[in-house]
Amino acid sequence: MTVAGGTDHRVVAGRYELSTLLGQGGMGQVWAAYDQRLDRRVAVKLLRPDRVAGPAGQAQTEELRRRFTRECRVTAQVDHPGLVTVHDAGSDGDDLYLVMSYVDGSDLGDHLAEHAPYPWQWAVAVAAQMCAVLSAVHAVPIVHRDLKPRNVMVKQDGTVTVLDLGIASVMDTDTTRLTHTGSPIGSPSYMAPEQAMSGAVGPYTDLYALGVVLHELLSGDVPFSGSTALGVLHRHLYEPPVPVRRLRPEVPDALESLVLRLLAKDPQHRPASAQDVYEELAPLLPGRAVPTGRPLDPTRPFLRPAAPWPDRATTPAPQPRPPGPAQGVAAAVDEVKRLLGEGRITQAVDILGAILPDAAARHGEHSPVVRTLRKQYAATLMDDGQYRRALPELRRLADQRAAESGHADPQSLQFRYEAAQCLEQLGEPAAALAEYRSLLPYYENQYATADIRQSLEIRRRVGQLLLALGDRPAAHDILGRLLLDAERVHGVGHPFPAEIRRTLHWLGQMRGQ
């Protein structure tokens, strides 16, 4: 165990520090965590077989261990961008663990709740992406067996990720027998009739669940609900679903027809494969167009296939549990120092981001403790290469110092200089150039050696940015005058003027072409 911000954080396998509980169910818990060795965020699934087994005792405990071991092996077999990547698996004390990539987005259940009524075009885009995943899964062959909105994530760029192959089974004889050792595996609201009856299970079972998900996205509710699991399963077995166009007349006829065939009681009456379902959805998918730019839009991958997601860098990082009131800011600062000392920058960044709002509420935005935290946060973000998140923090710090001590305040100027560096790294040369030029007079009016050298560095960056913007004559003029000053301050043989000399030589060659 380690103490992070005054709260006990368990470290699994001596490496994965649990941070925030993301969810839990019959098969265990899923945590947001940090990989201490590689300094990255991951998701860790834990299973405590003896607790899950209940009164059935050791036999069911061993059965759950076998099932979890199979989950790790099976999940690692399937390589598809719509599935989470498995990084590690093993046992830690009484627990079994599975380490996966962390998925930043919203689960489909929350996505539906936040966008009711759900646009039918979005429902088609989600289902089409799920079909691509299912096609890869069924080819192994694997049956997911527990498709539902909570097991589907919509990422920031609109791509869909299917989670939890934990109760999926390799379709062989031994696996089939395992389904008869206890209650049916899966969620009653999304369970196919043949699965509820513990009969044969295959890809058609997942297609039925896909039909339930589509019906829910289009209508706002599952086709069959009830007060008990048995009541829900009875309706799956014997009641016809309500056609979605009775609830949403704008839904295309072809989409309603597809949903009804996916929800057929007899597996033989459903589409033959996930590939076939995709082909029926394809004509309903949006054509090539410019995306709105909204995050979590599942149509975006079809509007501009394989295009980069421009605003990905602005996505907030997942936040760890903040320290409790008794521990306060001091404990968080101590923890951040420890993490930085161990090179765990990503985790330090998240703790600072989590504690800052609380510290500002308690001590005031302009208090020394909040100022210190914000400075550390900005510096750590820059160390971690998160320039887009560092930029507003640096600007806020610069404005606060300038308001208190004037625009020539050295600390305010330093914050502005670092903000200009962020703009450079973010590929905004014109904005960075304007910031450097506005800073230059303050440094040129100073006489300290450090200020002179800083002014030389700013002039060098101005020259390089002019080159980046295509203004070679202005760049040559700036760098030519800079060379003389740099040789006087640093000496002729110093690397700084040597670099400028090489750039000027290159510019001279370019002039001759």
N, C-alpha and C positions, 0 to 999 in steps of 0.2 A: 504494500500500500504506500502511496505517496500523498502528500498534502498539497493541494493546489488551491491557493486563495482561501485557505482555511477549511476547505471541504475535502473529505477523503475521496480520492480518485483511485480506483482500482487499476492496476497495470496487469494486463493479461499477457501471459507467456513472456514476462519480463520486457515487453516491448510496446504493447498497444495500450495507451492510457485512455480509459473510458471517460467521456466528457458529458454527453447529454443523451438521455434515453429517448430514442426516436419512436419506438413502438414495441408492443409485446403481444403475444398470442399464445396459442396452444403449444407451439414448437419452441418458444423461448422469447428472448429479448433481442432487440437490435439497438445498438448504441452508435452515436457519432463518437469517434475516437481519433487519437493521434498516434501515428507510427513514429516512435521516438528515434528509431534508427535512421529513417529516411526523411524525417521532418515533413510529413504530409498528413492530410486528413484522410481517414478511412472510415468504413462502417464495419462494426464487429457484431456478429450474431452469436449469442450464447444460448446453450441448452444445458439445463441441469436435469439429467435423465431421472435421477431418483425422485425428484420433486414432481416432475411431469407425470411419472408413471402412476403415482397415487397408490391405492390399496392393492393393485395387481402385483406389486412386489418386484423381486429381482428379475423375473422372466420378462416383464414388460420394460423394465429399465434397460436390459440388454437389447431388447427389440428397438427401443428408441435410440440407443447408441448406434446400432447398425443402420437405422434409417438416416440418422444425422451423418454418419460416415458416407453413406451413399449420396446424400445431398452434396457433400463437398466434392466427391469424385465426379458425379453427374454434371453438376454446375460447371466444373472446370472443363468438361468435354466440349461444350458448345461455345464456339467463337463467333459472336455476332455483336455489332455495335448497339443493338437494342437490348442487350443483356448486360448485367453488371459483371465486371471482371473480378475473378477470384484471385486474391493475392497469397493467401496462406490459410492453413487449417491445422487443427490439432486439439490437444486436451490441456487443460490448466486446472489442476486440482480435481474437483468433482465436476467441473464444467467442460463441455466441448465448445470449441469456438471456430467460426468461419470469418475470415477477413476479406472484405470486398471493397471495391472502389466506392467512394462517397458520391452520391448522386445529388446535385444541387438543383432543386426544382420543387414542384408541388405534386402530391399524389393526386390521382385522377378523381378521387372522391372529393377532396378539397377544391380541386379545379372546377368540378361540376357545381359545387355549392356556391362558388364565387362568381360563376358566370351563368346563372339560371335566368332565362332558358338558354340552354347550351346551343350555340349555332349548329345546325345540322351539318354544315360544311366541316366544322371542327370534329364532330363525331365521326364523319367519314375519314378524315385525316388520321385520327387516333386509331380507328379500326384497321385502316390500311397498314399503318406501321406495326400494329400488333400482329397482323397477318404475316408480315415479313419475319418477325421473330418466331412465331409459331411454326412457320414453314421450316426454319432452321432447326428448331427444337424437335419437331416431329421426324425430321430426317435422321436423327441419331440412332434409334428412335426413342423419344422421351415424351411422356404426357405430363403437362404441367399440373393439372388436377385442381388448381385453386386460383384460377383467373378471377380477379375482381378489381374494382377501382383502387383499393388500398394496396394492391400489388402492382400497380402501374404508375410510373412517374412521368410527368411532363417536365422536361428540362427547360432551362431558360431560353434555349435556341429553338424550342418547339419540337425537338425530337423526343420520342417516347422510349422509355426503358421499362422492361418487364422485370419484376423482382420475384424473389422467393420461389426458386425451384426446389424448395426444401421438402415438399411432399410429392415432388415428381418422382416417377419411377422408371427405371429402364424396363422396357416391355419384354420381360422374360418370365419364365414359369415361376421362379422363386419369388420375384417381386409381386406377381399377381396374387400369390398366396398370402402375402403380408397384409393385403387389404382386408382379409377376413379375420384378422386377429383382434380387432377392436371395432370401434364405431367408424362409420364412413369418413374418409379423409376429405376435407374440403369445407366450403361455406354453404349452408343450406340454400341461401337465396340465389346462388349461382350454380347449383349442382344439377347436372343432367339427370333425367329420370333413371337411366341405367346405372349411374354412379350411386344414386340414392338406394337402389335395390341391390347394391354390391355385386352387380353383374359385370359383364365385360366392359373394360375401359380402354379407350383408344383416342386418336386425334379428334374423332367426332365429339368426344366429351368436352374437349377444349373449345370446339366450335360452338357448342351449345352455350357454354359460359360466355363466349364472345358475343353471342346473340343477346344474352341477358344484359351484358355491359352496354351494347349498342342501344337496346331498348331503354335502359336507364338514362343514357346520355340524351336520347331524343325526347323522352317523356318526363324525365325528372324523377322516376321511381322504377324500382325493379318490377318485372311483370307479375311476380307472385310474392306476396308478403303474408305475414300472419304472426300471431302472438307466441307460437311455439315452433320449434324446428320441425316437429312431426307434421304440424299443420302446413307449413311451407312446402315440405317435401310432398305431401299429399296433393297440393295444388299443382306442383310440377308434373306429377304423374297423370292427373286426370282433368285439369282445366285448360282450356285454350287461352293463349295470351290475347290481350286487347290490341288490335292493330294500332300502330303509333299514329297514323293519320287521323284517327278519331280525336286524338289529343293534340296533335300538331299538324294541321292541314297543309302547312307549307312543305312538309317532308315529301320528297319525290316518291312516286309510286314504286319505282324500282328499288328504292332503299327499304320501304315498308315490306315489300315482297321478300327481299333478302333476309330481313330480321325474322319474319315469320318462318322461313325455311330453316334458318339457324336454330329456331326454337321448336322444331318438329320433335314430337315425342319419340318417333322411331328414327334411330341414327341413320337408317338407309335413306330417309327422306331429306336429310340435310345435305348441304354442298359436300362434294367429295373430298375437298382438301382446303387448307388455308390459302394455297395458291389460287384455287378457283374462286374463293371469296374475294381475294385481292382483285382478280380480273373483273369481277362484277362491280367492285367499288371504284375501279380505275376511271370509268367515264364520269363519275360524280366528283372526282378530285379536281381542285382548282387548276387552271392552266398557268403557264408562266406569267408572272407579274411581279411588281415591286411590292415586297412585304410592308406592312404598316409600321414595323419597327417595334411593335409591342412584344414584350417577353411572353413566354409560355403560350405562343400561338402555334398550335399543332399543324396548321396549314403551311407554315413557313418552309419546311423542308421540301414541299412540292412546288411552292412558288419560285424558289431559287435553289434547286438541288445542289448540295455540296458547297453552297456559298458560305463564306466565313460569317460568324455572328459578331457584328461590329461592336455591340455594347457588352460583350461578355465580361470585359475587365471591370465594369461598373457593378457587377453583381456582388452584393454584400456577402462576406464570408459567414459561415455558420458560427454562431456564438456559443461559447462554453457556458457552463453554469457560473454566474457571478458569485463572489464570496458573500457570505451572510453579513448582516449588519454588525455583528460582534467583531468580525475580523476586519471589515472595512478596507479602505484603500491601501493601507500599509502592508497588509498581507498580500494583496495583489501585486504590489510593487516588488516585494521580496520574491514572490513567485516568478515574476517576469525576469528579474535579475538572474535567478537560478536557471531559468530556461535559456536565456540568452547566453549564459556562461557555458551551457551544454550545446549551443548551436541550434536550438530548437526554436527558430525564428517564427515559423508559422503559428505555433501554439502561443508564443508570446504576443504576437499581433492580435490574435483572437481574444486573449484575456484583456489586453489593453482596450480593445474596442468595446468589450462588454462592460468594463468598469467605468469608462469615461462618462456616460450619461448619468450613472448613479452618483459619481463623485461631483459632477457639476450641480446636480440637484441638492446635494448635501452641503457643499462648500461654496458654491457660486462659480459661475463660468470664469471669472477673473481672479479666482483665488490662486495662490502660489502652487498648491498641490495639484489643481487641475491643469495649470500651465505646465508644470513639470511632466504630468502624465501625457499631455497632448504633444509636448516636444518629444518624449520618448516614443510615443505612438507613431508620429510622423517619421522619425529617424528609423524606426524598426520597419515601417512600411517601405521606406526607400531601400533599406538593406535587403528586404525580401523581394525587391523588384516590383512592388505594387504601386507604381507611380500615379495611377489614376486615383487611387484612394488617398495617397499622400498629399496630392496637390491641394485639395480644399483645406486640409489641416494646416498646411504651411501658410496658405493665404490668410486663414483666420489668425494664426499666431502673428504674422507680419502686421496685420491690421491692428491687432490689440496692442502690440508694442509701439507702433507708430502713433496711435491715439494717446498713449501714455507719455511717450518720450520723444516724439517727433519723428519725421520721416528719415532723418539722418541717423537714427539710433542704430548702432552696429548690429544688434541682434535682429532688428526688423529687416535690415538690409541682407543679413545672412539667410533669413527665412525666404526672402524674395529671390535670392540667388538660387537657393535649392528648389524653389518653385519653378524657376526658369529651366533648371536641369530636368525637372519632371516633364515640362513641356517638350523639351528636346527628345526625351526618351519616348514620349507619346506620339512622336511624329508630327508635331505642330511647330515647324521652324519659324514661321512668320510671327506667331505669338511669343515664342522664346526670344527671337531677335528683338522684338519690341521691349520685352522685359529687361534684357541685358542692356540695351541702349538707355533705358530709363535709369538703370542702376549706375552706369558708368560715371556720371558727373560726381556722385557722392564719393566714390573711391578716388577719383583723380584730384579731388580737393583736399585729400588727406596726405600726410607726409610720412606716416609710419611705413617701415619697410614692408610689413605684412600687407598694408593697403595698396602699396605700389605693385606688389606682386599679384594681388587680387585683381587690380585694374588691368594688368597685362593679360591675365588669364581670361578676363571678360572680353577684352579686345580680340583675343585669339578666337574665342567662341563666336563673336560677332562676324569675324572674317569667314569662319567655317560655315556659318549659317547663310551668309551671303552667297557662298559657293553652292550650298544646297538649294538655294532659291534661284540659282542661275545667273546671278549678277556678278560675273567674273571681274569686270573693271573695278567695281567698288571693292570687291574682296582683295584684289591685287593692291589697291591703294592703301587699304587698312593694314594689310599684312606687311607691306613694304615699310610703312612707318613704324609698325610694331617691332620689326626685326631690329632696327637701330636701338630702340629703347630696351628691348630684351637683352641684347648683347651688352649694353651698358650696365644693366642691373645684375644679370646672371653670369656674364662672361661669354666669350665667343664660343668656347667649347662645350657649353652647357646643352643638355638635350632639348630644352625648351626652344632656344633660337634655332637649333639644328632642325627641328621639326618644321618651323616656319620657313626656313631656307629651302627645305625639300618641297614644300607646298608652292612657294614662289617659283621654283625651278620648273615644276610641273605646269604652273600657269603660263610661264614663258613659252614652254613647248606648245601648249594649246593655242597661244596667240599666233604662233608661226604656222598653224595648220589652216 
